[in-house]
Protein backbone atom coordinates (compact mmCIF):
# COMPACT_ATOMS: atom_id res chain seq x y z
CA UNK A 1 0.00 0.00 0.00
CA UNK A 2 2.30 2.71 -1.20
CA UNK A 3 -0.38 5.06 -2.45
CA UNK A 4 -2.78 6.46 0.13
CA UNK A 5 -5.47 9.09 0.42
CA UNK A 6 -5.93 11.52 3.30
CA UNK A 7 -7.62 14.73 4.26
CA UNK A 8 -5.36 17.30 5.83
CA UNK A 9 -4.53 20.88 6.64
CA UNK A 10 -1.24 22.41 5.49
CA UNK A 11 0.70 23.63 8.55
CA UNK A 12 3.78 25.05 6.85
CA UNK A 13 5.80 24.79 3.67
CA UNK A 14 9.28 25.55 2.49
CA UNK A 15 11.11 25.63 -0.80
CA UNK A 16 13.04 22.67 -2.11
CA UNK A 17 15.34 23.27 -5.05
CA UNK A 18 14.10 25.24 -8.04
CA UNK A 19 10.52 24.16 -8.37
CA UNK A 20 9.49 21.91 -5.52
CA UNK A 21 8.11 22.54 -2.09
CA UNK A 22 8.07 20.56 1.11
CA UNK A 23 4.69 20.56 2.76
CA UNK A 24 3.97 19.68 6.38
CA UNK A 25 0.38 18.62 6.93
CA UNK A 26 -1.83 17.49 9.74
CA UNK A 27 -3.89 14.56 8.46
CA UNK A 28 -6.64 12.56 10.09
CA UNK A 29 -5.24 9.08 9.72
CA UNK A 30 -1.48 9.62 9.54
CA UNK A 31 -1.01 12.52 11.93
CA UNK A 32 1.76 14.85 10.85
CA UNK A 33 2.98 14.14 7.32
CA UNK A 34 5.97 15.64 5.54
CA UNK A 35 5.64 15.44 1.82
CA UNK A 36 7.18 16.90 -1.28
CA UNK A 37 5.00 18.60 -3.88
CA UNK A 38 6.92 18.46 -7.14
CA UNK A 39 6.78 21.33 -9.58
CA UNK A 40 4.53 23.29 -7.25
CA UNK A 41 6.39 26.54 -7.84
CA UNK A 42 6.11 26.40 -11.62
CA UNK A 43 3.45 28.66 -13.10
CA UNK A 44 1.68 25.74 -14.71
CA UNK A 45 1.75 23.56 -11.63
CA UNK A 46 -1.22 21.23 -11.34
CA UNK A 47 -1.35 22.01 -7.61
CA UNK A 48 -1.66 25.77 -8.17
CA UNK A 49 -2.02 27.52 -4.81
CA UNK A 50 -3.63 24.50 -3.21
CA UNK A 51 -0.73 23.64 -0.95
CA UNK A 52 -0.26 26.82 1.09
CA UNK A 53 -0.62 27.14 4.88
CA UNK A 54 -4.30 26.84 5.94
CA UNK A 55 -5.19 24.81 2.85
CA UNK A 56 -7.71 22.14 3.78
CA UNK A 57 -7.20 19.51 1.16
CA UNK A 58 -8.00 16.03 0.00
CA UNK A 59 -4.73 14.41 -0.98
CA UNK A 60 -3.31 11.42 -2.71
CA UNK A 61 0.18 10.60 -1.54
CA UNK A 62 2.85 8.13 -2.38
CA UNK A 63 4.60 6.80 0.68
CA UNK A 64 8.30 7.50 0.50
CA UNK A 65 11.26 6.56 2.65
CA UNK A 66 12.01 10.03 4.03
CA UNK A 67 9.31 12.17 2.51
CA UNK A 68 5.99 11.23 0.99
CA UNK A 69 5.12 12.58 -2.44
CA UNK A 70 1.91 14.45 -3.12
CA UNK A 71 0.40 13.14 -6.35
CA UNK A 72 -2.95 14.92 -6.18
CA UNK A 73 -4.52 17.70 -4.10
CA UNK A 74 -8.09 18.98 -4.16
CA UNK A 75 -9.33 21.83 -2.01
CA UNK A 76 -12.02 20.95 0.53
CA UNK A 77 -12.32 24.37 2.21
CA UNK A 78 -10.55 27.41 0.75
CA UNK A 79 -10.75 29.61 3.94
CA UNK A 80 -10.72 32.63 1.65
CA UNK A 81 -12.03 35.18 4.18
CA UNK A 82 -9.48 34.03 6.75
CA UNK A 83 -6.59 34.54 4.32
CA UNK A 84 -7.67 38.07 3.43
CA UNK A 85 -7.71 39.43 6.97
CA UNK A 86 -4.43 40.09 8.77
CA UNK A 87 -5.70 39.55 12.32
CA UNK A 88 -7.27 36.25 11.36
CA UNK A 89 -4.15 35.11 9.50
CA UNK A 90 -2.00 35.81 12.57
CA UNK A 91 -4.42 34.03 14.92
CA UNK A 92 -4.61 31.11 12.49
CA UNK A 93 -0.82 30.98 12.17
CA UNK A 94 -0.57 30.62 15.96
CA UNK A 95 -3.01 27.68 15.73
CA UNK A 96 -0.97 25.97 13.00
CA UNK A 97 2.20 26.49 15.02
CA UNK A 98 0.69 24.90 18.15
CA UNK A 99 -0.64 21.93 16.15
CA UNK A 100 2.76 21.45 14.52
CA UNK A 101 4.27 21.22 18.00
CA UNK A 102 1.91 18.61 19.42
CA UNK A 103 1.17 16.42 16.38
CA UNK A 104 3.09 13.17 16.03
CA UNK A 105 4.13 11.68 12.72
CA UNK A 106 2.34 8.52 11.57
CA UNK A 107 -0.10 8.58 14.46
CA UNK A 108 -3.81 9.08 13.76
CA UNK A 109 -4.97 12.49 14.95
CA UNK A 110 -8.67 12.60 14.18
CA UNK A 111 -9.72 14.75 17.15
CA UNK A 112 -6.86 17.18 16.68
CA UNK A 113 -7.63 17.42 12.96
CA UNK A 114 -11.33 18.08 13.62
CA UNK A 115 -10.52 20.69 16.28
CA UNK A 116 -8.18 22.51 13.90
CA UNK A 117 -10.68 22.47 11.02
CA UNK A 118 -13.47 23.75 13.31
CA UNK A 119 -11.23 26.53 14.60
CA UNK A 120 -10.19 27.60 11.09
CA UNK A 121 -13.87 27.59 10.08
CA UNK A 122 -14.67 29.82 13.06
CA UNK A 123 -11.91 32.24 11.98
CA UNK A 124 -13.10 32.14 8.39
CA UNK A 125 -16.65 32.95 9.46
CA UNK A 126 -15.72 36.39 10.77
CA UNK A 127 -15.43 36.19 14.56
CA UNK A 128 -15.87 39.32 16.70
CA UNK A 129 -12.34 38.85 18.04
CA UNK A 130 -9.95 36.34 16.41
CA UNK A 131 -7.73 36.32 19.50
CA UNK A 132 -10.62 34.97 21.60
CA UNK A 133 -11.10 32.10 19.15
CA UNK A 134 -7.35 31.42 19.33
CA UNK A 135 -7.41 31.22 23.15
CA UNK A 136 -10.43 28.91 23.08
CA UNK A 137 -8.65 26.72 20.54
CA UNK A 138 -5.49 26.55 22.67
CA UNK A 139 -7.40 25.57 25.82
CA UNK A 140 -9.23 22.82 23.91
CA UNK A 141 -5.93 21.69 22.43
CA UNK A 142 -4.42 21.44 25.91
CA UNK A 143 -7.41 19.41 27.11
CA UNK A 144 -6.97 17.08 24.14
CA UNK A 145 -3.29 16.65 24.96
CA UNK A 146 -4.05 15.71 28.56
CA UNK A 147 -3.49 19.11 30.17
CA UNK A 148 -7.07 20.15 30.83
CA UNK A 149 -6.84 23.07 33.28
CA UNK A 150 -8.94 22.90 36.47
CA UNK A 151 -11.30 25.85 36.19
CA UNK A 152 -14.41 24.84 38.16
CA UNK A 153 -12.53 23.22 41.03
CA UNK A 154 -9.24 23.53 42.87
CA UNK A 155 -6.26 22.00 41.03
CA UNK A 156 -4.71 21.22 44.42
CA UNK A 157 -7.44 19.49 46.45
CA UNK A 158 -10.33 19.19 44.00
CA UNK A 159 -12.69 21.32 46.12
CA UNK A 160 -15.65 22.44 43.98
CA UNK A 161 -16.28 26.10 43.30
CA UNK A 162 -14.62 28.50 40.92
CA UNK A 163 -11.23 29.57 42.32
CA UNK A 164 -10.06 33.17 42.17
CA UNK A 165 -6.37 32.51 41.61
CA UNK A 166 -4.54 30.43 39.04
CA UNK A 167 -1.34 28.43 39.10
CA UNK A 168 0.10 27.58 35.70
CA UNK A 169 2.49 25.00 37.13
CA UNK A 170 -0.18 23.24 39.24
CA UNK A 171 -2.61 23.08 36.35
CA UNK A 172 -5.41 25.51 37.12
CA UNK A 173 -7.26 27.41 39.81
CA UNK A 174 -6.39 27.09 43.48
CA UNK A 175 -8.71 27.46 46.48
CA UNK A 176 -7.88 29.71 49.41
CA UNK A 177 -6.41 26.79 51.38
CA UNK A 178 -4.17 25.52 48.58
CA UNK A 179 -2.82 28.81 47.28
CA UNK A 180 0.71 29.61 48.37
CA UNK A 181 0.33 33.37 48.25
CA UNK A 182 2.50 33.71 45.16
CA UNK A 183 -0.46 33.54 42.79
CA UNK A 184 -2.13 36.83 42.10
CA UNK A 185 -5.87 37.16 42.59
CA UNK A 186 -7.67 37.32 39.27
CA UNK A 187 -10.33 39.69 38.02
CA UNK A 188 -13.72 38.22 38.99
CA UNK A 189 -14.62 37.64 35.33
CA UNK A 190 -11.39 35.86 34.30
CA UNK A 191 -12.06 32.31 35.56
CA UNK A 192 -15.62 32.31 34.16
CA UNK A 193 -14.16 33.51 30.86
CA UNK A 194 -11.53 30.75 30.78
CA UNK A 195 -14.23 28.18 31.64
CA UNK A 196 -16.41 29.48 28.79
CA UNK A 197 -13.49 29.42 26.32
CA UNK A 198 -12.74 25.81 27.26
CA UNK A 199 -16.34 24.60 27.43
CA UNK A 200 -18.26 26.49 24.75
CA UNK A 201 -18.22 25.42 21.14
CA UNK A 202 -16.14 27.57 18.82
CA UNK A 203 -19.14 29.05 17.00
CA UNK A 204 -20.39 30.45 20.30
CA UNK A 205 -16.91 31.77 21.10
CA UNK A 206 -16.80 33.49 17.71
CA UNK A 207 -19.65 35.76 18.81
CA UNK A 208 -18.14 36.55 22.23
CA UNK A 209 -16.75 39.93 23.13
CA UNK A 210 -15.36 39.67 26.66
CA UNK A 211 -14.50 42.67 28.83
CA UNK A 212 -10.96 43.95 28.13
CA UNK A 213 -9.52 43.46 31.65
CA UNK A 214 -10.45 39.79 31.97
CA UNK A 215 -9.68 39.29 28.29
CA UNK A 216 -6.08 40.43 28.75
CA UNK A 217 -5.66 38.45 31.95
CA UNK A 218 -7.07 35.30 30.35
CA UNK A 219 -4.80 35.72 27.32
CA UNK A 220 -1.67 35.96 29.46
CA UNK A 221 -2.70 32.84 31.41
CA UNK A 222 -3.44 30.86 28.25
CA UNK A 223 -0.07 31.73 26.73
CA UNK A 224 1.78 30.94 29.96
CA UNK A 225 -0.15 27.71 30.44
CA UNK A 226 0.49 26.39 26.94
CA UNK A 227 4.17 27.33 26.91
CA UNK A 228 4.79 25.83 30.34
CA UNK A 229 3.07 22.50 29.71
CA UNK A 230 4.23 22.00 26.12
CA UNK A 231 7.65 23.36 27.02
CA UNK A 232 7.67 25.39 23.81
CA UNK A 233 7.45 29.05 22.95
CA UNK A 234 4.44 30.19 20.95
CA UNK A 235 6.21 32.53 18.54
CA UNK A 236 3.17 33.75 16.63
CA UNK A 237 1.07 34.34 19.73
CA UNK A 238 2.45 37.78 20.73
CA UNK A 239 1.73 39.07 17.20
CA UNK A 240 -2.00 38.59 17.65
CA UNK A 241 -3.85 41.87 18.20
CA UNK A 242 -5.83 41.94 21.44
ZN1 LIG B 1 -7.62 23.41 47.19
Boltz pocket constraint, residues with backbone or C-beta under 6 A from the ligand:
constraints:
  - pocket:
      binder: B
      contacts: [[A, 154], [A, 155], [A, 156], [A, 157], [A, 158], [A, 159], [A, 174], [A, 175], [A, 176], [A, 177], [A, 178], [A, 179]]
      max_distance: 6.0
